[in-house]
Amino acid sequence: MAATADPRAKPPAATSTHHLEPWGQPSLPPPTPFDGGIEELWVKLMGHLRDAADRLRVP
């Protein structure tokens, strides 16, 4: 018996390329500039660290 394709078989479907299209970039608002100076930023960071340490402290 010869190894031939079935003549009743349908041709392969065209491949979809929708998965190759890039996703749209989300529109984000631009970041607000921080003009308070490095000292104020440092104080703010230390406050956050102090709060986190207080939450970790066992009574």
Phi, psi and omega in degrees: 000136182278147179269083179244159180287150178291122181293344179275350183292143178282150176292153181298142180291150178295138181287141179276139180251010182296334179282351179265351181284138180290149177286151176289141179284133178293143179271114181252144176291149179294147181295146179279132180290144178259113183246024183275355181093158184291329181293317180293324177295320178295318179298319179296317179297315181296325176297318178295318179295321179296318178297318179295320179295322178295324180289333180276342183292132180271130180290000000 
